[in-house]
Amino acid sequence: MFQNPSTETVRKRLLIACPWGAAESPRTLSGFPYYLIPRLRESFDVHVSDRISSPVVYDLRSRALLKLQKSFSSLRPYNFPGSREVIARTFSNWLSDEVERVRPDAVLTFGCAPVAYYAGRAPVFLYIDALYLYKTRVYRWINQETLPKYELRSMRNVDVRGLENSARTMFTSRTIAAESSEIYPQYREKMVAVGIGSNLDEEIAANVMRPAPSDGLNLLFLSTNFERKGGGFALKVLSKLKTRLSSVTLHIVGDSPAQMPPRDAGEIVYHGWIDKSSHEERSRLMSLLGKIHISLLPTQGDLSPHSICEMNALGIPTIAHRIGGIPDLIEDAVTGRVLDQLDTEVWTKAILDLLDDLPRYSGKAREMYERDQQWKTVAARIADEISQSLIRLQCNNTDQE
């Protein structure tokens, strides 16, 4: 059972610091601050600080960066010696100044960079997907064999400084937290998993209904990067399914392939980018999701993808590649499938087997969302971790006096 810090007589002041963008934009850090802030206000006196105060400016910058990344596939934000430390010092100085201005009891921020060179008085709590060095295990384009040594040293330096300066590091995934503690065993006691939530309106998600697949199977492939998320493999699976089923359609949302697939690949519908922060676009997305039976995520590099939580919220089972924190978001053979191989025959069989028991999978996926993947649940865990840590810190200070 999680304790509710709001029962305390004096509510603690919590500074939520978002150095990467506007906290009020649902795009910032996959929506972490946007969805957490209103729920954490139930437990704390929340103050919000962000380096880019306008959601509009942040969204425009995000789209510009995405176009650059698609134009230059090898583009990385840290491509010269010392750049990571420069960014970390800039963010840390900003955070230290904000703490001096707001005078909070605690700080919640996202990523190690803002606290690597932090000099403020208030204890800082991190909520992150992963540490830098962990990412080299799951992202093949920044793996340890191809990265320059100075980048690896820089990653380790920022990771260690961030862990050293944080009171608690909260991960979106149990698997990632456990593997991170193997990389940095000296900070194991500071690491804990609190989960991640679905970025869909909970009431809307509960009311989306889907037709039975008797009129044809509708698959979903949702991605911000077609190749990295395994779009090419999804097309191969679709082509194989066409030999087993009379009617099957793959709906692609987000990034699309650089080249059109061959005609024999099967029925494909491109829906383009859908902005969930827009009411009209969100309605279009919900209309589409009402047709989907199974979601495919043959990703080649991921941490804790929100899309799985969102599919669970809608009762849409996901079949995904085992990587990063994905095994924590899908209960294999219960709410969906987590497959070790990117083999078209294996994936085709998994889809057909799941199709035979679709109502059970759908119900179990929704149950998992209700139990573990709502932001109110995650916020309660974060609030509990912060409150209990503050109590321990206060006791330690009293003992020292």
C-alpha positions in Angstrom: 0.0 0.0 0.0 1.3 3.5 -0.9 1.0 6.1 1.8 -0.5 9.5 0.9 1.8 12.4 1.8 -1.2 14.8 1.6 -2.3 13.6 5.0 0.7 15.5 6.6 -0.3 18.7 8.5 2.1 20.9 6.5 2.3 20.3 2.8 5.9 20.2 1.4 6.8 22.5 -1.3 7.9 20.6 -4.4 9.6 22.2 -7.4 9.0 20.3 -10.6 11.9 21.4 -12.9 11.8 20.7 -16.6 15.0 21.7 -18.3 14.2 20.1 -21.6 11.1 22.1 -22.6 7.8 23.5 -21.5 6.2 21.5 -18.7 2.7 22.3 -19.9 3.3 20.7 -23.3 2.3 17.0 -23.6 5.2 16.5 -25.9 7.8 17.4 -23.4 9.7 14.3 -22.2 6.9 12.1 -23.5 4.5 14.0 -21.4 6.1 13.2 -18.0 5.6 16.6 -16.4 2.4 17.4 -18.2 0.6 14.3 -16.8 2.3 14.2 -13.4 1.9 17.9 -12.3 -1.9 17.9 -11.7 -1.7 14.6 -9.8 1.3 15.6 -7.7 -0.6 18.8 -6.6 -2.8 16.5 -4.6 0.2 15.6 -2.4 2.4 18.7 -2.5 2.5 22.5 -2.9 3.8 22.3 -6.4 5.8 25.0 -8.2 6.7 24.5 -11.9 9.8 25.8 -13.6 10.8 25.2 -17.2 13.5 26.6 -19.4 11.2 27.0 -22.4 8.1 28.6 -21.0 5.9 28.5 -24.1 4.5 25.1 -25.2 4.1 26.5 -28.7 7.8 27.4 -28.9 8.8 23.9 -27.6 6.5 22.1 -30.1 7.9 24.1 -33.0 11.5 23.3 -31.9 10.6 19.6 -31.4 9.3 19.4 -35.0 12.3 21.2 -36.4 14.7 18.8 -34.6 12.7 15.8 -35.8 13.1 17.0 -39.4 16.9 17.4 -38.8 17.1 13.9 -37.4 15.3 12.4 -40.4 17.6 14.3 -42.8 20.8 13.3 -41.0 20.3 9.8 -39.6 23.6 9.9 -37.8 23.0 13.2 -36.1 23.6 13.1 -32.3 23.2 16.0 -29.9 26.6 15.3 -28.4 29.1 15.0 -31.3 32.2 16.8 -29.9 34.3 16.3 -26.8 33.0 18.0 -23.7 29.6 19.0 -25.2 27.7 16.7 -22.7 29.4 18.4 -19.8 28.6 21.8 -21.2 24.9 20.9 -21.4 24.9 19.4 -17.9 26.6 22.5 -16.4 24.1 24.7 -18.1 21.1 22.8 -16.9 22.6 22.4 -13.4 23.3 26.1 -13.0 19.7 26.8 -14.1 18.3 24.3 -11.6 20.5 25.7 -8.8 19.2 29.2 -9.5 15.6 28.0 -9.6 16.0 26.3 -6.2 17.5 29.5 -4.7 14.5 31.4 -6.1 11.7 29.1 -5.1 13.2 27.6 -1.9 11.4 24.2 -2.1 11.6 21.3 0.3 12.3 19.0 -2.6 12.9 19.0 -6.4 11.6 16.6 -9.0 13.4 16.7 -12.4 14.0 14.5 -15.4 17.5 13.1 -16.4 20.9 13.2 -14.8 22.1 16.3 -16.7 20.2 18.8 -14.5 21.8 17.6 -11.3 25.3 16.5 -12.5 26.7 19.9 -11.3 23.8 20.8 -9.0 24.8 23.1 -6.1 21.3 23.8 -4.6 20.3 23.1 -1.0 17.1 21.1 -1.6 17.2 17.3 -2.2 16.7 16.4 -5.8 14.6 13.4 -7.0 15.0 12.0 -10.6 12.3 10.4 -12.7 13.9 8.9 -15.8 13.6 6.2 -18.5 17.3 5.3 -18.3 20.8 6.4 -17.6 23.1 7.2 -20.5 25.3 4.1 -20.3 22.2 1.9 -20.1 21.0 3.4 -23.4 24.2 2.0 -25.1 22.8 -1.5 -24.4 19.5 -0.9 -26.3 20.3 1.7 -29.0 22.5 0.1 -31.6 23.5 3.6 -33.0 25.1 4.6 -29.7 26.4 1.2 -28.6 29.7 0.9 -26.7 31.5 -0.6 -29.7 31.0 2.3 -32.0 31.0 5.3 -29.7 34.2 7.3 -29.2 35.9 6.7 -25.8 35.4 10.4 -24.9 31.6 10.0 -25.3 31.5 6.9 -23.1 33.6 8.7 -20.4 31.3 11.7 -20.7 28.2 9.5 -20.3 29.6 7.8 -17.3 30.6 11.1 -15.7 27.2 12.6 -16.1 25.5 9.4 -14.9 27.7 9.1 -11.8 27.4 12.8 -10.9 23.6 12.7 -11.3 23.3 9.6 -9.1 25.6 11.0 -6.5 23.7 14.3 -6.3 20.2 12.8 -6.3 18.3 11.7 -3.2 16.4 9.0 -5.2 16.4 7.9 -8.8 13.0 6.6 -9.9 12.8 4.6 -13.1 9.9 3.9 -15.4 10.8 0.2 -15.5 11.8 -2.5 -13.0 14.0 -4.2 -15.6 15.9 -1.0 -16.5 16.3 -0.2 -12.7 17.7 -3.7 -12.0 20.1 -3.6 -15.0 21.2 0.0 -14.1 22.0 -1.1 -10.6 24.4 -3.7 -12.2 26.1 -0.9 -14.1 26.4 1.3 -11.0 26.1 -1.1 -8.0 27.4 1.6 -5.6 24.1 3.5 -6.1 21.8 0.5 -6.0 20.1 1.7 -2.8 19.1 5.0 -4.5 17.3 3.2 -7.4 13.7 2.3 -7.5 11.1 1.6 -10.2 7.7 3.5 -10.1 6.4 2.7 -13.5 4.9 4.8 -16.3 1.5 5.9 -17.4 -0.7 6.2 -20.5 -0.9 9.5 -22.2 -4.6 9.1 -23.1 -7.6 10.6 -21.4 -8.7 7.8 -19.0 -12.4 8.3 -19.5 -12.1 8.4 -23.3 -9.9 5.3 -23.2 -12.4 3.4 -21.1 -15.2 4.0 -23.6 -13.5 3.1 -26.9 -15.2 0.0 -28.4 -13.7 -2.2 -31.2 -15.5 -4.4 -33.7 -14.9 -8.1 -33.8 -12.2 -9.1 -36.4 -14.8 -11.1 -38.4 -14.8 -8.4 -41.0 -11.0 -8.3 -41.3 -8.0 -7.9 -39.0 -6.8 -4.4 -38.3 -3.2 -4.1 -37.1 -1.5 -0.9 -35.9 2.1 0.3 -36.3 2.7 3.5 -34.4 6.1 5.2 -34.5 8.2 8.3 -34.4 10.9 6.6 -36.4 9.8 4.1 -39.0 13.1 2.1 -39.2 14.0 2.2 -35.5 10.6 1.0 -34.5 10.8 -1.9 -37.0 8.5 -0.7 -39.7 10.2 -2.7 -42.4 9.8 -5.9 -40.4 6.1 -5.0 -39.8 5.6 -4.9 -43.5 7.2 -8.3 -43.9 4.8 -9.7 -41.3 1.9 -8.2 -43.1 2.9 -9.8 -46.4 3.1 -13.2 -44.7 -0.3 -12.7 -43.0 -1.9 -12.1 -46.4 -1.2 -15.7 -47.2 -3.1 -16.9 -44.1 -6.0 -14.4 -43.8 -8.5 -13.2 -46.3 -8.5 -9.6 -45.0 -5.8 -7.9 -43.0 -4.9 -4.2 -42.9 -1.9 -2.5 -41.4 -2.6 1.1 -40.2 0.6 3.2 -39.9 0.6 6.3 -37.7 3.5 8.7 -37.4 6.6 8.2 -39.5 6.3 6.4 -42.8 8.9 4.5 -44.9 11.3 6.4 -47.1 10.2 4.1 -50.0 6.8 2.8 -50.8 6.5 -1.0 -50.0 5.9 -3.4 -52.9 2.3 -4.0 -54.0 2.2 -7.5 -52.7 3.0 -6.3 -49.2 -0.7 -6.2 -48.4 -3.3 -3.6 -47.5 -1.6 -0.5 -45.9 -3.3 2.7 -44.7 -1.1 5.7 -43.9 -2.6 8.1 -41.3 0.4 10.5 -41.0 1.3 12.3 -37.8 -1.5 12.7 -35.2 -1.1 15.4 -32.6 -2.7 14.2 -29.4 -2.5 17.6 -27.8 -5.1 18.9 -30.4 -8.7 18.1 -29.7 -9.5 17.5 -33.4 -6.5 15.3 -33.9 -7.1 13.3 -30.7 -10.7 12.6 -31.9 -9.3 11.3 -35.2 -6.8 9.1 -33.3 -9.6 7.7 -31.1 -11.7 6.9 -34.1 -8.9 5.0 -35.7 -8.0 3.1 -32.5 -11.6 2.0 -32.3 -10.9 -0.2 -35.3 -7.7 -1.7 -34.2 -7.4 -5.3 -32.9 -3.7 -5.8 -32.3 -0.7 -3.4 -32.1 2.7 -4.4 -33.4 6.0 -3.0 -32.0 9.0 -4.9 -33.5 11.3 -2.2 -32.2 15.1 -2.3 -32.5 15.7 0.2 -29.7 13.3 1.3 -26.9 13.1 2.0 -23.2 9.5 2.2 -21.8 7.3 3.1 -24.8 4.1 4.9 -23.8 2.3 3.4 -26.7 2.0 0.0 -25.0 0.4 1.6 -21.9 -2.0 3.4 -24.3 -2.9 0.2 -26.1 -3.5 -1.5 -22.7 -5.8 1.3 -21.7 -7.9 0.6 -24.8 -7.8 -3.1 -24.4 -5.6 -3.5 -27.5 -3.0 -6.3 -27.0 0.5 -5.5 -28.2 3.0 -7.9 -29.7 6.5 -6.4 -29.1 10.2 -7.2 -29.4 11.9 -8.0 -26.0 14.1 -5.0 -25.4 14.6 -2.3 -22.6 11.6 -2.0 -20.3 9.0 -3.6 -22.6 8.7 -6.8 -20.5 7.4 -4.7 -17.6 4.6 -3.2 -19.8 3.3 -6.5 -21.3 2.6 -9.7 -19.4 3.7 -12.3 -21.9 0.9 -14.6 -23.1 -1.6 -12.7 -20.8 -1.9 -9.1 -22.0 0.0 -9.5 -25.2 3.2 -11.1 -26.4 6.9 -10.3 -25.8 9.0 -12.0 -28.5 12.8 -12.6 -28.4 13.2 -13.0 -32.2 12.5 -10.7 -35.1 11.3 -13.7 -37.2 8.3 -13.2 -39.5 7.1 -16.8 -39.0 7.3 -16.5 -35.2 5.4 -13.1 -35.3 2.8 -14.4 -37.8 2.0 -17.4 -35.6 1.9 -15.1 -32.5 -0.7 -12.9 -34.2 -2.9 -15.8 -35.3 -2.7 -17.4 -31.8 -3.6 -14.2 -30.1 -6.5 -13.7 -32.6 -8.0 -17.0 -31.4 -8.2 -15.7 -27.9 -8.6 -11.9 -28.5 -11.3 -11.1 -25.9 -9.3 -12.6 -23.1 -6.1 -10.7 -24.1 -8.1 -7.5 -24.5 -9.6 -7.8 -21.0 -6.3 -8.6 -19.4 -4.6 -5.7 -21.1 -7.2 -3.3 -19.7 -6.8 -4.8 -16.3 -3.0 -4.2 -16.4 -3.6 -0.6 -17.3 -6.1 -0.1 -14.5 -3.7 -1.8 -12.0 -0.3 -0.3 -12.9 -0.3 2.1 -15.8 -2.4 5.1 -14.8 -0.6 8.3 -14.1 -2.4 8.7 -10.8 -0.9 5.4 -9.7 2.6 6.4 -10.8 2.2 9.9 -9.2 1.2 8.2 -5.9 4.4 6.1 -6.0 6.5 9.1 -6.8 4.9 11.1 -4.0 5.5 8.3 -1.5 9.1 7.9 -2.5 9.7 11.7 -2.1 7.8 11.9 1.2 9.5 8.9 2.8 12.9 10.1 1.7 12.3 13.5 3.2 11.4 11.9 6.5 14.6 9.9 6.4 16.7 12.9 5.6 15.1 14.9 8.4 15.8 12.0 10.9 19.4 11.8 9.8 19.8 15.6 10.2 18.3 15.4 13.7 20.6 12.6 14.7 23.6 14.6 13.5 22.6 17.6 15.5 
